[in-house]
């Protein structure tokens, strides 16, 4: 991603510290934070300094590698406990589970601590690089769906900030833009944390991609008027039957898209697919603190005696999804089981 004219990744490792962009400060301030131990890494995920399923996965990979590098003995039970510690930070995002298992499996093959530590760092770096390449391919493949002059609706932030680089839904947008297509992105504001208005719009502004921020409940209006050609969102976990968990409000967009004959696509790497999860009803949905709904930028917007509920995600049934854009191709929801074998 390009920020102030310079290329960046969302998360990387520098010596013994993990570096990441503090997304809670955007768009007002761009700041890199350094994380020095597993407690700081966990807090960065829980507080959404870093967010987005692939980005959380990479942070988990780096976090586990860093934690192992700080151990004084090669105890696999202790490393397993660290893995579970990180896993608990954001239970819906499957990339985190995938990344932690990938790094742990590499560690478990080694016989002594120095070899474990070396394997962990190497595995985390490889995981991040592979994630970048997967998102780049998602952009290239998804670009085939975008005509010149298209108006694209997206929800939440599925850009480079939500991944290590490129993004998922925004990877498609970026490639279309780089190829000179005259596109416009309608950006849902995405309550309660406003990731669309704050993060997606900021990414698009950085690369001069035409966009318009709309209220979450305006999407149906523009679909009904025929002003939106395609909807593309990311996903935090995709079940084996094609049901997809994504930021709260995604389900509504998919239903509206179906009602107005607008194709609805999910863009996500294969690492987001949980092949052991039969359907969306088995995906755990994180419920976050009610303060995110009641307070915006430090100011309470609701009466003092009002309470709130705050599910972070909802489930879009496969029947509403036209296709899932992965690094291996664009698949109908019923076809993604073919990816489990790794032969596609």
Beta strands, then each sheet from edge to edge (+ up, - down):
strand 1: 2-3
strand 2: 6-7
strand 3: 11-14
strand 4: 17-21
strand 5: 32-35
strand 6: 151-154
strand 7: 184-188
strand 8: 211-214
strand 9: 230-233
strand 10: 237-239
strand 11: 244-247
strand 12: 263-267
strand 13: 273-274
strand 14: 295-296
strand 15: 299-300
strand 16: 313-316
strand 17: 323-326
strand 18: 329-331
sheet 1: 1+ 2-
sheet 2: 3+ 4- 5+
sheet 3: 8+ 7+ 6+ 9+ 12+ 17+ 18-
sheet 4: 13+ 10+ 11- 16+
sheet 5: 14+ 15-
end
